[in-house]
Amino acid sequence: MAMHITPKGRPQISMDGVDGNVYAIIGHVAKCLERAGQRDEAKAFKDAAFKCQSYDEVLQLTMQYVEWV
């Protein structure tokens, strides 16, 4: 599966079919970052996501790492 990287260096990902559970979202985003060759970013994302205090905060964080399509 080809992954498009935006000019800002963020992978474009689809959330179609992903469970809305916060842990499923964190896992999906981290996996997409890893597939895009951004292993350090995936680890940083997961570390930051598990420190978030709300679901909304996690969603906002995802937008710093990936672009949803």
Secondary structure, DSSP 4 states (H G I P E B T S, - for coil): ----B-TTSPBEE--TT--SSHHHHHHHHHHHHHHTT-HHHHHHHHHHHTT-SSHHHHHHHHHHH-EE-
